[in-house]
Amino acid sequence: IARLDALGSVTRITAPLLLCYGASDAVVPIEQGHRMAEAAPPGTTFVVVPRATHLSLSIDRRVARLVADWLRQTLQTART
């Protein structure tokens, strides 16, 4: 995991970015989520999803709606 250098990698992203973190994540401490959000490019959206875990985040219907809304808004903004 350390070799992935997630914090260093996120700084190189130039596209709009949505970071979702499960508030009940027992694998990655929330402090790391906040550090990732701080290292991310300006304008990054960081959302903490209540009761979501490290594994449930990707199948949580709230997250699917959140991603769809974020994509809609981001694409709409890009068109204007």
Secondary structure, DSSP 4 states (H G I P E B T S, - for coil): -GGG-HHHHHTT--S--EEEEETT-SSS-HHHHHHHHHHSPTT-EEEEETT--TTTGGG-HHHHHHHHHHHHHHHHHHH-
